[in-house]
């Protein structure tokens, strides 16, 4: 088996000591190529960090309303995919949720998207959320 290896004439310690200087010479020989490779790696790391920051900001922004509400459980209609496009819940379901032991309050949430005209004449699309203030909605804006 020792004769099958192409490096069998090199002793174990010599092989490693010979490859390190060769790798070092290859890196130092063409410094422009080394700098370009290092710049590419640094740029890739910066891009990954920027993407993580964008994702983190997107997740924080999309869940801000829910995070600020003093609610432990949200009850949504069957088939609701996300908070921004809810299906209406029948009042019988709201009454059933209110009747559960331990539930302090349950209110239907009114949500819609509409245009808001700014003072300079431009228009923005805004999300309007309605919830009775006495039930805790005032803490959502603080």
DSSP file (Angstrom, degrees, kcal/mol; ACC not computed):
  #  RESIDUE AA STRUCTURE BP1 BP2  ACC     N-H-->O    O-->H-N    N-H-->O    O-->H-N    TCO  KAPPA ALPHA  PHI   PSI    X-CA   Y-CA   Z-CA
    1    1 A X    >>        0   0    0      0, 0.0     3,-1.0     0, 0.0     4,-0.6   0.000 360.0 360.0 360.0 -33.0    0.0    0.0    0.0
    2    2 A X  T 34  +     0   0    0      1,-0.2     3,-0.3     2,-0.2     6,-0.1   0.784 360.0  54.9 -63.7 -27.4    2.9    2.4    0.7
    3    3 A X  T 34 S+     0   0    0      1,-0.2    -1,-0.2     4,-0.1     5,-0.1   0.650  96.2  65.9 -81.4 -15.4    4.0    2.1   -3.0
    4    4 A X  T <4 S+     0   0    0     -3,-1.0     2,-0.3     4,-0.1    -1,-0.2   0.750  80.6  90.4 -77.8 -23.7    0.6    3.2   -4.4
    5    5 A X  S >< S-     0   0    0     -4,-0.6     3,-1.6    -3,-0.3     4,-0.2  -0.555  72.6-142.6 -77.7 131.7    0.7    6.7   -3.0
    6    6 A X  T 3  S+     0   0    0     -2,-0.3     3,-0.3     1,-0.3    -1,-0.1   0.697 103.4  49.1 -67.8 -15.6    2.3    9.3   -5.3
    7    7 A X  T >  S+     0   0    0      1,-0.2     3,-1.7     2,-0.1    -1,-0.3   0.092  73.3 115.4-106.2  21.5    3.9   10.9   -2.3
    8    8 A X  T <  S+     0   0    0     -3,-1.6    -1,-0.2     1,-0.3    -2,-0.1   0.761  71.0  60.2 -66.3 -22.6    5.3    7.8   -0.8
    9    9 A X  T 3  S+     0   0    0     -3,-0.3     2,-0.5    -4,-0.2    -1,-0.3   0.660  94.2  77.3 -78.2 -13.8    8.9    9.0   -1.3
   10   10 A X  S <  S-     0   0    0     -3,-1.7    -3,-0.0     2,-0.0     2,-0.0  -0.823  85.2-126.3 -97.0 132.0    8.1   12.0    0.9
   11   11 A X     >  -     0   0    0     -2,-0.5     4,-1.7     1,-0.1     3,-0.4  -0.345  28.8-103.4 -71.9 159.8    8.1   11.4    4.6
   12   12 A X  H  > S+     0   0    0      1,-0.2     4,-0.9     2,-0.2     3,-0.2   0.874 118.2  42.5 -54.9 -49.6    5.0   12.5    6.6
   13   13 A X  H  > S+     0   0    0      1,-0.2     4,-1.5     2,-0.2    -1,-0.2   0.797 109.8  58.5 -70.1 -30.3    6.5   15.6    8.2
   14   14 A X  H  > S+     0   0    0     -3,-0.4     4,-1.7     1,-0.2    -1,-0.2   0.873  97.1  60.2 -70.2 -36.7    8.2   16.8    5.0
   15   15 A X  H  X S+     0   0    0     -4,-1.7     4,-1.7     1,-0.2    -1,-0.2   0.916 108.0  43.7 -59.5 -45.7    5.0   16.9    2.9
   16   16 A X  H  X S+     0   0    0     -4,-0.9     4,-1.6     1,-0.2    -1,-0.2   0.907 112.0  52.3 -67.6 -41.9    3.4   19.5    5.1
   17   17 A X  H  X S+     0   0    0     -4,-1.5     4,-0.8     1,-0.2    -1,-0.2   0.779 111.4  48.1 -68.4 -24.3    6.5   21.6    5.4
   18   18 A X  H  X S+     0   0    0     -4,-1.7     4,-1.2     2,-0.1    -1,-0.2   0.824 108.4  52.4 -83.2 -32.4    6.9   21.7    1.6
   19   19 A X  H  X S+     0   0    0     -4,-1.7     4,-2.4    -5,-0.2     5,-0.2   0.825 101.6  60.2 -76.0 -29.9    3.2   22.7    0.8
   20   20 A X  H  X S+     0   0    0     -4,-1.6     4,-2.5     1,-0.2     5,-0.2   0.946 105.8  45.7 -65.1 -48.3    3.1   25.7    3.2
   21   21 A X  H  X S+     0   0    0     -4,-0.8     4,-2.6     1,-0.2    -1,-0.2   0.882 112.4  52.6 -62.6 -34.8    5.9   27.6    1.5
   22   22 A X  H  X S+     0   0    0     -4,-1.2     4,-2.3     2,-0.2    -2,-0.2   0.931 111.0  46.1 -65.4 -44.4    4.4   26.8   -1.9
   23   23 A X  H  X S+     0   0    0     -4,-2.4     4,-2.0     2,-0.2    -2,-0.2   0.908 113.1  50.1 -64.0 -41.5    1.0   28.2   -0.9
   24   24 A X  H  X S+     0   0    0     -4,-2.5     4,-2.4     1,-0.2     5,-0.2   0.912 110.5  49.9 -63.5 -42.2    2.7   31.3    0.7
   25   25 A X  H  X S+     0   0    0     -4,-2.6     4,-2.7     1,-0.2    -2,-0.2   0.897 108.9  52.2 -63.4 -40.4    4.7   31.8   -2.6
   26   26 A X  H  X S+     0   0    0     -4,-2.3     4,-0.9     1,-0.2    -1,-0.2   0.885 112.0  46.3 -63.6 -37.8    1.5   31.6   -4.6
   27   27 A X  H  < S+     0   0    0     -4,-2.0     7,-0.3     1,-0.2    -2,-0.2   0.912 119.4  38.9 -69.9 -42.6   -0.2   34.2   -2.5
   28   28 A X  H  < S+     0   0    0     -4,-2.4     3,-0.5     1,-0.2    -2,-0.2   0.805 103.1  71.1 -79.2 -30.0    2.7   36.6   -2.4
   29   29 A X  H  < S+     0   0    0     -4,-2.7     2,-0.7     1,-0.3    -1,-0.2   0.905 108.8  30.1 -56.7 -48.1    3.7   36.1   -6.1
   30   30 A X     X  +     0   0    0     -4,-0.9     4,-1.9     1,-0.2    -1,-0.3  -0.791  68.5 174.1-116.6  88.1    0.7   37.9   -7.6
   31   31 A X  H  > S+     0   0    0     -2,-0.7     4,-2.7    -3,-0.5     5,-0.2   0.814  77.4  58.6 -67.4 -29.5   -0.3   40.5   -5.0
   32   32 A X  H  > S+     0   0    0      2,-0.2     4,-2.4     1,-0.2    -1,-0.2   0.921 107.1  47.3 -64.1 -42.4   -3.0   42.0   -7.3
   33   33 A X  H  > S+     0   0    0      2,-0.2     4,-2.3     1,-0.2    -2,-0.2   0.902 112.4  50.4 -65.2 -40.0   -4.8   38.7   -7.5
   34   34 A X  H  X S+     0   0    0     -4,-1.9     4,-2.7    -7,-0.3    -2,-0.2   0.935 111.5  47.3 -62.8 -46.9   -4.5   38.3   -3.7
   35   35 A X  H  X S+     0   0    0     -4,-2.7     4,-2.6     1,-0.2    -2,-0.2   0.891 112.0  50.4 -63.5 -39.1   -5.9   41.8   -3.2
   36   36 A X  H  X S+     0   0    0     -4,-2.4     4,-2.1     2,-0.2    -1,-0.2   0.909 111.8  47.7 -64.9 -41.4   -8.8   41.2   -5.6
   37   37 A X  H  X S+     0   0    0     -4,-2.3     4,-2.1     2,-0.2    -2,-0.2   0.919 113.3  47.5 -65.8 -43.1   -9.7   37.9   -3.9
   38   38 A X  H  X S+     0   0    0     -4,-2.7     4,-2.6     1,-0.2    -2,-0.2   0.903 111.1  51.4 -64.5 -40.8   -9.6   39.5   -0.5
   39   39 A X  H  X S+     0   0    0     -4,-2.6     4,-2.6     1,-0.2    -1,-0.2   0.894 109.4  51.4 -63.0 -38.9  -11.7   42.4   -1.7
   40   40 A X  H  X S+     0   0    0     -4,-2.1     4,-2.2     2,-0.2    -2,-0.2   0.901 110.9  46.9 -64.0 -41.5  -14.2   39.9   -3.1
   41   41 A X  H  X S+     0   0    0     -4,-2.1     4,-2.2     2,-0.2    -2,-0.2   0.919 113.4  48.2 -67.1 -43.3  -14.5   38.0    0.2
   42   42 A X  H  X S+     0   0    0     -4,-2.6     4,-2.4     1,-0.2    -2,-0.2   0.917 111.7  50.4 -62.7 -43.0  -14.8   41.3    2.2
   43   43 A X  H  X S+     0   0    0     -4,-2.6     4,-2.5     1,-0.2    -1,-0.2   0.904 109.5  50.8 -62.3 -41.6  -17.5   42.5   -0.2
   44   44 A X  H  X S+     0   0    0     -4,-2.2     4,-2.2     2,-0.2    -1,-0.2   0.903 110.3  49.2 -63.0 -41.1  -19.4   39.2    0.1
   45   45 A X  H  X S+     0   0    0     -4,-2.2     4,-2.2     2,-0.2    -2,-0.2   0.904 111.0  50.1 -65.0 -40.8  -19.3   39.4    3.9
   46   46 A X  H  X S+     0   0    0     -4,-2.4     4,-2.3     1,-0.2    -2,-0.2   0.920 110.6  50.0 -63.4 -43.5  -20.6   43.0    3.8
   47   47 A X  H  X S+     0   0    0     -4,-2.5     4,-2.5     2,-0.2    -2,-0.2   0.904 109.8  50.1 -62.4 -41.9  -23.4   42.0    1.5
   48   48 A X  H  X S+     0   0    0     -4,-2.2     4,-2.1     1,-0.2    -1,-0.2   0.917 111.4  48.7 -63.4 -42.5  -24.5   39.1    3.8
   49   49 A X  H  X S+     0   0    0     -4,-2.2     4,-2.0     2,-0.2    -2,-0.2   0.884 110.8  50.7 -65.4 -37.8  -24.5   41.5    6.8
   50   50 A X  H  X S+     0   0    0     -4,-2.3     4,-2.5     2,-0.2    -2,-0.2   0.914 109.7  50.5 -65.0 -42.1  -26.6   44.0    4.9
   51   51 A X  H  X S+     0   0    0     -4,-2.5     4,-2.5     1,-0.2    -2,-0.2   0.893 109.4  50.9 -62.8 -39.6  -29.1   41.4    3.9
   52   52 A X  H  X S+     0   0    0     -4,-2.1     4,-2.5     2,-0.2    -1,-0.2   0.891 110.6  49.6 -65.2 -38.5  -29.4   40.2    7.5
   53   53 A X  H  X S+     0   0    0     -4,-2.0     4,-2.4     2,-0.2    -2,-0.2   0.900 111.1  48.7 -65.6 -41.3  -30.0   43.8    8.6
   54   54 A X  H  X S+     0   0    0     -4,-2.5     4,-2.5     2,-0.2    -2,-0.2   0.927 113.0  47.7 -64.4 -44.4  -32.7   44.3    5.9
   55   55 A X  H  X S+     0   0    0     -4,-2.5     4,-2.5     2,-0.2     5,-0.2   0.918 111.6  50.2 -62.2 -44.1  -34.4   41.0    6.9
   56   56 A X  H  X S+     0   0    0     -4,-2.5     4,-2.3     1,-0.2    -2,-0.2   0.914 112.4  47.1 -61.9 -43.4  -34.2   42.0   10.6
   57   57 A X  H  X S+     0   0    0     -4,-2.4     4,-2.4     2,-0.2    -1,-0.2   0.886 111.5  51.3 -64.9 -39.5  -35.7   45.4    9.9
   58   58 A X  H  X S+     0   0    0     -4,-2.5     4,-2.4     2,-0.2    -2,-0.2   0.926 112.0  45.9 -64.0 -45.1  -38.4   43.9    7.7
   59   59 A X  H  X S+     0   0    0     -4,-2.5     4,-1.2     2,-0.2    -2,-0.2   0.915 114.1  48.4 -65.0 -43.2  -39.4   41.3   10.4
   60   60 A X  H  < S+     0   0    0     -4,-2.3     4,-0.3    -5,-0.2    -1,-0.2   0.898 114.4  46.4 -64.3 -40.2  -39.4   44.0   13.2
   61   61 A X  H >< S+     0   0    0     -4,-2.4     3,-0.8     1,-0.2     4,-0.4   0.888 110.8  51.2 -70.3 -39.1  -41.5   46.4   11.1
   62   62 A X  H 3< S+     0   0    0     -4,-2.4    -1,-0.2     1,-0.2     4,-0.2   0.724 117.9  37.7 -74.6 -19.2  -44.1   43.8   10.0
   63   63 A X  T 3X S+     0   0    0     -4,-1.2     4,-2.6    -5,-0.2    -1,-0.2   0.282  84.2 105.3-111.3  10.5  -44.7   42.6   13.5
   64   64 A X  H <> S+     0   0    0     -3,-0.8     4,-1.6    -4,-0.3     5,-0.1   0.900  80.5  48.7 -60.5 -44.2  -44.5   46.0   15.4
   65   65 A X  H  > S+     0   0    0     -4,-0.4     4,-0.9     1,-0.2    -1,-0.2   0.936 114.6  44.6 -63.2 -46.2  -48.3   46.3   15.9
   66   66 A X  H >4 S+     0   0    0      1,-0.2     3,-0.6     2,-0.2     5,-0.3   0.889 111.1  54.4 -66.0 -39.5  -48.7   42.8   17.3
   67   67 A X  H 3< S+     0   0    0     -4,-2.6    -1,-0.2     1,-0.2    -2,-0.2   0.829 109.8  47.5 -63.8 -31.8  -45.6   43.1   19.5
   68   68 A X  H 3< S+     0   0    0     -4,-1.6     2,-0.2    -3,-0.2    -1,-0.2   0.599  90.6  96.0 -88.4 -11.9  -47.0   46.3   21.1
   69   69 A X  S << S-     0   0    0     -4,-0.9     2,-1.8    -3,-0.6    68,-0.1  -0.579  78.9-127.6 -80.0 140.9  -50.4   45.0   21.8
   70   70 A X        +     0   0    0     66,-0.3     2,-0.4    -2,-0.2    -1,-0.1  -0.298  69.1 121.6 -82.9  55.3  -51.1   43.6   25.3
   71   71 A X        -     0   0    0     -2,-1.8     3,-0.1    -5,-0.3    -2,-0.1  -0.951  45.5-169.4-121.8 137.9  -52.5   40.4   23.9
   72   72 A X  S    S+     0   0    0     -2,-0.4     2,-0.4     1,-0.3    -1,-0.1   0.787  79.8  29.4 -90.1 -32.4  -51.2   36.9   24.6
   73   73 A X        -     0   0    0      2,-0.0     2,-0.5     0, 0.0    -1,-0.3  -0.990  64.3-156.1-133.9 137.3  -53.3   35.1   22.0
   74   74 A X        -     0   0    0     -2,-0.4     2,-0.6    -3,-0.1    -8,-0.0  -0.955   9.5-155.4-111.1 129.1  -54.7   36.3   18.6
   75   75 A X        +     0   0    0     -2,-0.5     2,-0.3    14,-0.0    14,-0.1  -0.924  19.0 178.8-106.0 121.1  -57.7   34.6   17.2
   76   76 A X        -     0   0    0     -2,-0.6     3,-0.1     4,-0.1    12,-0.1  -0.836  33.3 -95.0-120.5 157.4  -58.0   34.9   13.5
   77   77 A X    >   -     0   0    0     10,-0.5     3,-1.9    -2,-0.3    10,-0.1  -0.350  53.4 -88.3 -67.8 150.4  -60.6   33.5   11.0
   78   78 A X  T 3  S+     0   0    0      1,-0.3    -1,-0.1    -2,-0.0     3,-0.1  -0.369 115.5  27.7 -58.9 133.1  -59.8   30.2    9.3
   79   79 A X  T 3  S+     0   0    0      1,-0.3     2,-0.4    -3,-0.1    -1,-0.3   0.367  80.0 143.0  94.5  -4.5  -57.8   30.8    6.1
   80   80 A X    <   -     0   0    0     -3,-1.9    -1,-0.3     1,-0.2     6,-0.1  -0.572  28.2-173.0 -71.6 123.2  -56.2   34.1    7.2
   81   81 A X        -     0   0    0      4,-0.5     2,-0.3    -2,-0.4    -1,-0.2   0.837  61.9  -4.9 -87.8 -35.5  -52.7   34.1    5.9
   82   82 A X  S >  S-     0   0    0      3,-0.3     3,-0.9     1,-0.1    -1,-0.2  -0.955  70.8-100.4-153.7 171.1  -51.3   37.2    7.6
   83   83 A X  G >  S+     0   0    0     -2,-0.3     3,-0.6     1,-0.2    -1,-0.1   0.810 113.8  60.4 -65.2 -32.2  -52.3   40.1    9.8
   84   84 A X  G 3  S+     0   0    0      1,-0.3    -1,-0.2    -3,-0.0     2,-0.1   0.678 110.9  37.4 -74.7 -17.6  -52.6   42.6    6.9
   85   85 A X  G <  S+     0   0    0     -3,-0.9    -4,-0.5    27,-0.0    -3,-0.3  -0.516  80.6 169.1-133.0  66.3  -55.3   40.7    5.1
   86   86 A X    <   -     0   0    0     -3,-0.6     2,-0.3    -2,-0.1    25,-0.1  -0.409  30.7-130.6 -81.3 155.6  -57.7   39.2    7.7
   87   87 A X        -     0   0    0    -10,-0.1   -10,-0.5    -2,-0.1    -7,-0.1  -0.780  39.1 -96.9 -94.0 147.3  -61.1   37.7    7.1
   88   88 A X        -     0   0    0     -2,-0.3     2,-0.5   -12,-0.1    -1,-0.1  -0.362  32.2-137.7 -66.4 144.9  -63.9   38.9    9.3
   89   89 A X        -     0   0    0    -12,-0.1    -1,-0.1   -14,-0.1     5,-0.1  -0.886  23.0-115.4-101.8 130.9  -64.7   36.9   12.3
   90   90 A X    >>  -     0   0    0     -2,-0.5     4,-1.5     1,-0.1     3,-1.0  -0.299  22.4-119.2 -61.3 149.0  -68.4   36.3   13.1
   91   91 A X  H 3> S+     0   0    0      1,-0.3     4,-2.4     2,-0.2     5,-0.2   0.784 112.9  64.5 -62.4 -26.5  -69.7   37.9   16.3
   92   92 A X  H 3> S+     0   0    0      1,-0.2     4,-1.9     2,-0.2    -1,-0.3   0.862 101.6  49.7 -64.5 -33.9  -70.6   34.4   17.6
   93   93 A X  H <> S+     0   0    0     -3,-1.0     4,-2.3     2,-0.2    -2,-0.2   0.901 109.2  51.1 -70.3 -40.8  -66.9   33.4   17.5
   94   94 A X  H  X S+     0   0    0     -4,-1.5     4,-2.2     1,-0.2    -2,-0.2   0.920 111.0  48.9 -61.3 -43.2  -66.0   36.6   19.5
   95   95 A X  H  X S+     0   0    0     -4,-2.4     4,-1.4     1,-0.2    -1,-0.2   0.889 110.0  51.5 -63.2 -39.2  -68.7   35.7   22.1
   96   96 A X  H  < S+     0   0    0     -4,-1.9     4,-0.3     1,-0.2    -1,-0.2   0.898 109.9  49.0 -65.4 -39.8  -67.4   32.2   22.3
   97   97 A X  H >< S+     0   0    0     -4,-2.3     3,-1.3     1,-0.2    -2,-0.2   0.905 108.9  53.6 -65.5 -40.9  -63.8   33.4   22.9
   98   98 A X  H 3< S+     0   0    0     -4,-2.2    -1,-0.2     1,-0.3    -2,-0.2   0.802 102.8  58.8 -62.1 -29.4  -65.0   35.8   25.6
   99   99 A X  T 3< S+     0   0    0     -4,-1.4    -1,-0.3    -5,-0.2     2,-0.2   0.551  80.7 106.9 -80.8  -6.3  -66.7   32.9   27.4
  100  100 A X  S X  S-     0   0    0     -3,-1.3     3,-1.7    -4,-0.3     2,-0.1  -0.544  81.9-106.6 -74.5 134.9  -63.5   31.0   27.8
  101  101 A X  T 3  S+     0   0    0      1,-0.2     3,-0.1    -2,-0.2    -1,-0.1  -0.367 104.1  24.4 -61.1 135.3  -62.1   30.9   31.4
  102  102 A X  T 3  S+     0   0    0      1,-0.3     2,-0.6    -4,-0.1    -1,-0.2   0.240  85.6 126.7  94.4 -13.1  -59.1   33.2   31.8
  103  103 A X    <   -     0   0    0     -3,-1.7    -1,-0.3     1,-0.2     3,-0.1  -0.699  36.4-174.2 -80.7 117.8  -59.9   35.5   28.8
  104  104 A X        -     0   0    0     -2,-0.6     2,-0.3     1,-0.3    -1,-0.2   0.880  66.3  -9.5 -80.2 -40.4  -59.9   39.0   30.1
  105  105 A X        -     0   0    0     -8,-0.0     2,-0.3     2,-0.0    -1,-0.3  -0.988  52.7-172.1-157.5 151.5  -61.1   40.6   26.9
  106  106 A X        +     0   0    0     -2,-0.3     2,-0.4    -3,-0.1    -8,-0.1  -0.958  14.6 170.6-146.2 125.9  -61.8   39.8   23.3
  107  107 A X        -     0   0    0     -2,-0.3     2,-0.2    28,-0.1    -2,-0.0  -0.984  35.5-111.9-135.5 144.6  -62.6   42.4   20.6
  108  108 A X        -     0   0    0     -2,-0.4     2,-0.5     1,-0.0   -20,-0.0  -0.521  33.8-134.3 -72.0 147.7  -63.0   42.2   16.9
  109  109 A X        -     0   0    0     -2,-0.2     2,-0.5    22,-0.1    22,-0.2  -0.897   8.3-149.7-108.2 128.0  -60.3   44.2   15.0
  110  110 A X  E     +A  130   0A   0     20,-2.4    20,-3.9    -2,-0.5     2,-0.4  -0.863  24.7 170.5 -97.5 127.8  -61.1   46.5   12.1
  111  111 A X  E     +A  129   0A   0     -2,-0.5     2,-0.3    18,-0.2    18,-0.2  -0.999   3.4 153.9-140.6 133.4  -58.3   46.8    9.6
  112  112 A X  E     -A  128   0A   0     16,-2.3    16,-3.4    -2,-0.4     2,-0.4  -0.990  34.5-126.7-154.4 159.6  -58.2   48.4    6.1
  113  113 A X  E     +A  127   0A   0     -2,-0.3     2,-0.3    14,-0.2    14,-0.2  -0.888  38.9 156.4-106.0 138.0  -55.9   49.9    3.6
  114  114 A X  E     -A  126   0A   0     12,-2.4    12,-3.1    -2,-0.4     2,-0.3  -0.947  41.9 -92.7-152.2 170.7  -56.6   53.4    2.3
  115  115 A X  E     -A  125   0A   0     -2,-0.3     2,-0.5    10,-0.2    10,-0.2  -0.699  29.3-159.4 -90.6 144.3  -55.1   56.4    0.7
  116  116 A X  E     -A  124   0A   0      8,-3.1     8,-2.6    -2,-0.3     2,-0.5  -0.986  11.9-141.4-126.0 119.7  -53.9   59.4    2.8
  117  117 A X  E     -A  123   0A   0     -2,-0.5     6,-0.2     6,-0.2     2,-0.1  -0.700  18.5-147.3 -85.8 123.9  -53.5   62.7    1.2
  118  118 A X    >   -     0   0    0      4,-3.2     3,-1.8    -2,-0.5    -1,-0.0  -0.360  27.6-103.0 -85.5 167.8  -50.5   64.6    2.5
  119  119 A X  T 3  S+     0   0    0      1,-0.3    -1,-0.1     2,-0.1    -2,-0.0   0.769 120.2  57.1 -64.0 -26.9  -50.2   68.4    2.8
  120  120 A X  T 3  S-     0   0    0      2,-0.1    -1,-0.3     1,-0.0     3,-0.1   0.404 121.6-104.5 -86.5   4.9  -48.0   68.7   -0.3
  121  121 A X  S <  S+     0   0    0     -3,-1.8    -2,-0.1     1,-0.3     2,-0.1   0.245  81.9 123.1  95.7 -13.2  -50.7   67.0   -2.4
  122  122 A X        -     0   0    0     -5,-0.1    -4,-3.2     1,-0.0     2,-0.4  -0.349  54.2-132.0 -77.4 164.4  -49.0   63.5   -2.7
  123  123 A X  E     -A  117   0A   0     -6,-0.2     2,-0.3    -3,-0.1    -6,-0.2  -0.954  16.2-166.2-124.3 138.6  -50.8   60.4   -1.5
  124  124 A X  E     -A  116   0A   0     -8,-2.6    -8,-3.1    -2,-0.4     2,-0.5  -0.901  23.5-123.6-117.7 147.8  -49.6   57.6    0.7
  125  125 A X  E     -A  115   0A   0     -2,-0.3     2,-0.3   -10,-0.2   -10,-0.2  -0.824  38.6-178.1 -89.6 126.8  -51.1   54.2    1.2
  126  126 A X  E     -A  114   0A   0    -12,-3.1   -12,-2.4    -2,-0.5     2,-0.5  -0.880  27.0-127.1-126.9 157.1  -51.7   53.7    4.9
  127  127 A X  E     -A  113   0A   0     -2,-0.3     2,-0.5   -14,-0.2   -14,-0.2  -0.912  21.4-157.3-103.4 125.0  -53.1   50.9    7.1
  128  128 A X  E     -A  112   0A   0    -16,-3.4   -16,-2.3    -2,-0.5     2,-0.5  -0.910   8.8-170.9-106.3 125.9  -55.9   51.9    9.4
  129  129 A X  E     -A  111   0A   0     -2,-0.5     2,-0.5   -18,-0.2   -18,-0.2  -0.964   3.0-162.8-119.4 129.5  -56.4   49.7   12.5
  130  130 A X  E     +A  110   0A   0    -20,-3.9   -20,-2.4    -2,-0.5     2,-0.3  -0.949  21.8 147.5-119.2 132.1  -59.4   50.1   14.7
  131  131 A X        -     0   0    0     -2,-0.5   -22,-0.1   -22,-0.2     5,-0.1  -0.962  55.7 -91.4-154.5 139.5  -59.8   48.7   18.2
  132  132 A X    > > -     0   0    0     -2,-0.3     3,-1.3     1,-0.1     5,-1.0  -0.330  32.5-141.0 -57.3 130.1  -61.7   50.2   21.2
  133  133 A X  G > >S+     0   0    0      1,-0.3     3,-1.8     2,-0.2     5,-0.8   0.856  97.2  60.8 -63.4 -37.3  -59.4   52.4   23.2
  134  134 A X  G 3 5S+     0   0    0      1,-0.3    -1,-0.3     2,-0.1    -2,-0.1   0.648  98.3  61.0 -67.9 -11.9  -60.7   51.3   26.6
  135  135 A X  G < 5S-     0   0    0     -3,-1.3    -1,-0.3   -30,-0.0    -2,-0.2   0.380 131.6 -78.5 -97.2   4.4  -59.6   47.7   25.8
  136  136 A X  T X 5S+     0   0    0     -3,-1.8     3,-1.0    -4,-0.1     4,-0.4   0.464  93.0 122.0 120.4   0.8  -55.9   48.4   25.4
  137  137 A X  G >>< +     0   0    0     -5,-1.0     3,-1.3     1,-0.2     4,-0.6   0.793  69.1  67.6 -67.0 -26.0  -55.5   49.9   22.0
  138  138 A X  G >4<S+     0   0    0     -5,-0.8     3,-0.5     1,-0.3     4,-0.5   0.800  94.3  57.6 -65.2 -26.7  -53.9   53.1   23.5
  139  139 A X  G <4 S+     0   0    0     -3,-1.0     3,-0.3     1,-0.2    -1,-0.3   0.681  93.5  68.8 -76.8 -15.7  -50.9   51.0   24.5
  140  140 A X  G <4 S+     0   0    0     -3,-1.3    -1,-0.2    -4,-0.4    -2,-0.2   0.806 101.0  45.9 -71.4 -28.2  -50.3   49.9   20.9
  141  141 A X    <<        0   0    0     -4,-0.6    -1,-0.2    -3,-0.5    -2,-0.2   0.599 360.0 360.0 -90.2 -10.8  -49.3   53.4   19.9
  142  142 A X              0   0    0     -4,-0.5    -1,-0.2    -3,-0.3    -2,-0.1   0.467 360.0 360.0 -87.9 360.0  -47.0   54.1   22.8
